[in-house]
Amino acid sequence: MYYNENTTVFLNGKWLKASEAQTDLYAQTLHYGSGVFEGIRSYDTEDGVQIFKAKEHFERLLYSAEKMHIKLDYTVEELTALTYELLEKNNLKDAYIRPLVYLGANMSLQPTDEVNVFFCAWEWGKYLGDSLLNIMTSSYQRPNPKSCHVEAKVVGHYTNSILATTEAKQKGFDEALLLDMNGNVAEGPGANFFYEKDGKLFTCPLGNILPGITRSTVLELAKELNFDVEEKYFTPEDVKGADGAFFTGTAAEVAGIGALDGVQFTMDWEDTMGATLASMYRNRVSSREMQNFDLV
């Protein structure tokens, strides 16, 4: 699914066949989860292949590395240039791009000087599909922000996401909705959350969530459309019976939600603000208007 015999990847300054790339089985990231990554999309636009918000993604990668005490000796411009080269070498246009920064052999619980940089890409449809999602309130909480840097995109954090999604799937749902330690809605396992009620959009504030780049893009689009948006804390009970809801994320893009814990949202998806934003988002990333997203 992710590579074949012709796939080229970038690893520590070299271009290699994916099947030939190797790593150390004693890598600290493999054993303890200390590493950082990004999920980025490119689109085949009217002006050629464009990476969506490359600057913001790579700034976040550098921020995440700094927070995890990982020395990453690349600039945003260098990382962006590498990504375009990766796409060209693999003849990819509409693609999902995965930069991964992982550490070398180290069994102690402190940073290591060996830092590995890996880039790969593949064709990947919308992560959550195109159908309205049936989601459940997860029994798992998002990590307490005093326990780790929840705003950084860290490899080990996603064990929390795997548990939440697995629980939801096992119970017959499409995806989970996680709460914070105070019982307020935080986000999905791999996407931020919005809901609509009485002509207004709501999303939780920063602090307990990953500050999503698609989330910030949707906030920009909502402002353009003069949609009223409030960032506030809210519970699952506040969401149930609302007019509509959706997830946002690089892999998911804008994904409509049909029900939470078996309670249907009251409006037809096509009539919601979320549907309007989803359509506007798709139009922007596939046209010359994508330049409005301040690409590098």
C-alpha positions as CSV (number, residue, x, y, z in Angstrom):
1,M,0.0,0.0,0.0
2,Y,2.7,2.5,0.9
3,Y,5.5,1.5,-1.4
4,N,6.6,-0.8,-4.2
5,E,9.8,-1.9,-5.9
6,N,10.1,1.5,-7.6
7,T,9.4,3.8,-4.6
8,T,12.2,6.2,-3.6
9,V,12.6,7.5,-0.1
10,F,14.9,10.0,1.6
11,L,17.0,8.9,4.6
12,N,19.8,10.9,6.2
13,G,20.8,12.8,3.1
14,K,20.5,9.9,0.6
15,W,17.8,8.8,-1.9
16,L,17.2,5.1,-1.6
17,K,14.7,2.5,-2.8
18,A,12.2,2.0,0.0
19,S,12.9,-1.7,0.1
20,E,16.6,-1.0,0.7
21,A,16.3,1.6,3.5
22,Q,17.3,0.2,6.9
23,T,17.1,1.4,10.5
24,D,18.6,0.3,13.9
25,L,16.5,-2.1,15.9
26,Y,17.9,-0.4,19.0
27,A,16.6,3.0,18.0
28,Q,15.2,4.9,21.0
29,T,12.1,5.9,19.0
30,L,11.2,2.2,18.4
31,H,11.5,1.3,22.0
32,Y,10.3,4.5,23.8
33,G,8.4,6.5,21.2
34,S,10.6,9.6,21.3
35,G,10.4,11.0,17.8
36,V,8.4,13.5,15.9
37,F,6.7,13.6,12.5
38,E,4.3,15.4,10.2
39,G,1.4,14.5,7.9
40,I,1.3,16.7,4.8
41,R,-0.6,16.7,1.6
42,S,0.2,17.8,-1.9
43,Y,-2.3,18.6,-4.6
44,D,-2.3,18.7,-8.4
45,T,-3.5,22.2,-8.9
46,E,-4.0,24.4,-12.0
47,D,-0.5,25.7,-11.3
48,G,1.1,22.3,-10.9
49,V,1.9,20.3,-7.8
50,Q,1.6,22.3,-4.6
51,I,2.4,21.2,-1.1
52,F,-0.4,22.4,1.3
53,K,0.9,24.8,3.9
54,A,4.4,23.5,3.8
55,K,5.7,26.4,5.9
56,E,3.3,25.7,8.7
57,H,3.9,22.0,8.7
58,F,7.7,22.2,8.8
59,E,7.6,25.0,11.4
60,R,5.6,22.6,13.5
61,L,8.0,19.8,12.9
62,L,10.9,22.0,14.1
63,Y,8.9,23.1,17.1
64,S,8.0,19.5,18.0
65,A,11.7,18.5,17.7
66,E,12.7,21.3,19.9
67,K,10.2,20.4,22.6
68,M,11.5,16.8,22.5
69,H,15.1,17.9,22.8
70,I,15.9,16.6,19.3
71,K,18.4,18.6,17.3
72,L,17.1,18.9,13.7
73,D,19.6,20.7,11.5
74,Y,17.3,21.6,8.6
75,T,15.5,24.8,7.7
76,V,11.9,25.1,6.6
77,E,13.1,25.9,3.1
78,E,15.4,22.9,3.0
79,L,12.7,20.6,4.2
80,T,10.2,22.0,1.6
81,A,12.7,21.6,-1.2
82,L,13.3,17.9,-0.2
83,T,9.6,17.3,-0.2
84,Y,9.2,18.6,-3.8
85,E,12.1,16.5,-4.9
86,L,10.6,13.4,-3.2
87,L,7.3,14.0,-5.1
88,E,9.2,14.4,-8.4
89,K,11.3,11.3,-7.9
90,N,8.1,9.2,-7.3
91,N,6.1,10.9,-9.9
92,L,3.4,11.9,-7.3
93,K,1.0,14.7,-7.5
94,D,-2.0,14.2,-5.2
95,A,0.0,12.6,-2.4
96,Y,0.3,12.1,1.4
97,I,3.8,13.0,2.7
98,R,5.3,11.6,5.9
99,P,8.4,13.2,7.3
100,L,9.7,11.3,10.3
101,V,12.5,12.3,12.7
102,Y,13.6,9.4,14.8
103,L,16.5,8.7,17.2
104,G,19.4,6.3,17.1
105,A,20.4,3.5,19.4
106,N,19.8,4.5,23.0
107,M,18.3,2.6,25.9
108,S,18.6,5.4,28.4
109,L,15.8,7.8,29.1
110,Q,17.5,10.9,27.7
111,P,18.1,12.4,24.3
112,T,20.6,10.9,21.9
113,D,22.9,12.7,19.5
114,E,22.0,10.4,16.6
115,V,19.0,11.9,14.7
116,N,17.6,10.3,11.6
117,V,15.5,12.1,9.0
118,F,13.2,10.0,6.8
119,F,10.8,11.2,4.1
120,C,8.3,9.1,2.2
121,A,5.1,9.7,0.2
122,W,2.2,7.7,-1.3
123,E,-1.2,8.1,-2.8
124,W,-3.8,8.1,0.0
125,G,-7.5,9.0,-0.2
126,K,-9.4,10.8,2.6
127,Y,-8.4,9.0,5.8
128,L,-12.0,8.8,7.1
129,G,-13.6,8.3,3.7
130,D,-16.5,10.3,2.2
131,S,-19.5,8.9,4.1
132,L,-20.9,10.6,7.2
133,L,-19.2,9.2,10.3
134,N,-20.9,7.4,13.3
135,I,-18.7,8.3,16.3
136,M,-18.6,7.5,20.0
137,T,-17.4,9.3,23.1
138,S,-14.2,7.4,23.9
139,S,-13.4,5.9,27.3
140,Y,-9.8,7.2,26.8
141,Q,-8.9,10.8,27.5
142,R,-6.4,12.9,25.7
143,P,-3.1,13.1,27.7
144,N,-3.0,15.8,30.4
145,P,-1.0,18.7,29.0
146,K,1.1,18.7,32.2
147,S,2.3,15.1,31.4
148,C,3.7,15.9,27.9
149,H,3.8,18.5,25.2
150,V,0.3,17.7,23.7
151,E,0.8,20.5,21.1
152,A,3.8,18.7,19.6
153,K,3.3,15.9,17.0
154,V,5.2,13.2,18.8
155,V,5.4,9.5,17.8
156,G,4.6,8.1,21.2
157,H,1.4,10.2,21.6
158,Y,-0.4,8.2,19.0
159,T,-0.7,5.1,21.2
160,N,-3.5,7.1,22.8
161,S,-5.1,7.5,19.3
162,I,-4.7,3.8,18.4
163,L,-6.5,2.8,21.6
164,A,-9.4,5.2,21.0
165,T,-9.9,4.2,17.4
166,T,-9.6,0.5,18.1
167,E,-12.2,0.7,20.9
168,A,-14.6,2.6,18.6
169,K,-14.2,0.1,15.8
170,Q,-14.7,-2.8,18.1
171,K,-18.0,-1.3,19.3
172,G,-19.2,-0.8,15.7
173,F,-18.5,2.9,15.3
174,D,-16.4,4.6,12.7
175,E,-14.3,6.7,15.0
176,A,-13.9,8.1,18.5
177,L,-14.2,11.5,20.2
178,L,-11.8,12.0,23.1
179,L,-12.3,14.2,26.1
180,D,-9.8,16.1,28.2
181,M,-9.2,15.4,31.9
182,N,-12.0,17.7,32.8
183,G,-14.6,15.9,30.8
184,N,-14.7,18.4,27.9
185,V,-14.5,17.5,24.3
186,A,-10.9,17.6,23.0
187,E,-10.5,16.0,19.5
188,G,-10.6,12.9,17.5
189,P,-7.8,10.4,17.5
190,G,-6.2,12.1,14.5
191,A,-8.4,15.1,13.8
192,N,-9.8,18.2,15.4
193,F,-13.5,18.6,16.0
194,F,-16.2,21.2,15.2
195,Y,-19.9,21.2,15.8
196,E,-22.7,23.5,14.5
197,K,-25.7,24.7,16.5
198,D,-28.2,27.5,15.8
199,G,-26.2,29.0,13.0
200,K,-22.9,29.0,14.9
201,L,-19.7,26.9,14.8
202,F,-18.0,25.7,18.0
203,T,-14.6,24.2,18.5
204,C,-12.5,23.6,21.7
205,P,-9.6,26.0,22.4
206,L,-5.9,25.2,22.2
207,G,-4.4,23.6,25.3
208,N,-5.5,20.0,25.3
209,I,-5.3,19.4,21.5
210,L,-2.9,19.3,18.7
211,P,-3.2,22.7,17.0
212,G,-4.2,21.4,13.6
213,I,-3.1,23.1,10.4
214,T,-6.4,22.1,8.7
215,R,-8.2,23.4,11.8
216,S,-6.6,26.8,11.4
217,T,-7.4,26.7,7.7
218,V,-11.1,26.0,8.3
219,L,-11.1,28.9,10.8
220,E,-9.7,31.1,8.0
221,L,-12.4,30.0,5.6
222,A,-15.1,30.4,8.1
223,K,-14.0,34.0,8.6
224,E,-14.1,34.6,4.9
225,L,-17.7,33.3,4.8
226,N,-18.7,35.4,7.8
227,F,-19.5,32.3,9.8
228,D,-19.8,32.9,13.5
229,V,-17.2,30.7,15.3
230,E,-16.5,30.4,19.0
231,E,-13.6,28.5,20.6
232,K,-14.9,27.3,24.0
233,Y,-15.0,24.3,26.3
234,F,-18.1,22.0,25.8
235,T,-19.2,18.5,26.8
236,P,-20.5,15.6,24.7
237,E,-24.0,16.5,26.0
238,D,-23.7,20.0,24.5
239,V,-22.9,18.3,21.1
240,K,-25.7,15.8,21.0
241,G,-28.7,16.9,19.1
242,A,-26.8,19.8,17.5
243,D,-27.3,20.7,13.8
244,G,-24.1,19.1,12.5
245,A,-20.4,18.3,13.2
246,F,-17.2,17.5,11.4
247,F,-13.6,16.5,11.9
248,T,-10.6,18.4,10.3
249,G,-7.1,17.1,9.6
250,T,-4.6,16.8,6.9
251,A,-5.3,13.1,6.2
252,A,-9.1,13.4,6.8
253,E,-9.5,16.9,5.2
254,V,-13.0,18.0,6.3
255,A,-15.0,14.9,7.2
256,G,-18.7,15.1,8.1
257,I,-20.2,13.4,11.1
258,G,-23.7,11.9,11.2
259,A,-24.1,11.0,14.9
260,L,-22.5,11.0,18.3
261,D,-23.2,8.1,20.6
262,G,-26.2,7.1,18.5
263,V,-27.7,10.6,18.6
264,Q,-28.2,11.9,15.0
265,F,-27.4,15.5,14.1
266,T,-30.5,17.3,13.1
267,M,-29.7,18.9,9.8
268,D,-28.9,17.2,6.5
269,W,-25.2,17.4,6.0
270,E,-25.5,19.2,2.6
271,D,-27.3,22.1,4.4
272,T,-24.7,22.6,7.1
273,M,-21.8,25.0,7.5
274,G,-19.5,22.1,7.6
275,A,-20.5,20.9,4.1
276,T,-20.0,24.5,2.8
277,L,-16.5,24.6,4.3
278,A,-15.7,21.1,3.0
279,S,-16.6,22.2,-0.5
280,M,-14.7,25.4,-0.2
281,Y,-11.6,23.6,1.1
282,R,-11.6,21.1,-1.8
283,N,-12.0,23.9,-4.3
284,R,-9.1,25.9,-2.8
285,V,-6.6,23.0,-2.7
286,S,-7.3,22.1,-6.3
287,S,-7.3,25.5,-7.9
288,R,-5.2,28.7,-8.2
289,E,-7.0,29.9,-5.1
290,M,-4.7,27.6,-3.1
291,Q,-2.2,30.5,-3.3
292,N,-4.4,32.2,-0.8
293,F,-3.2,29.7,1.7
294,D,0.2,31.3,1.8
295,L,2.2,28.4,0.4
296,V,6.0,28.3,0.5
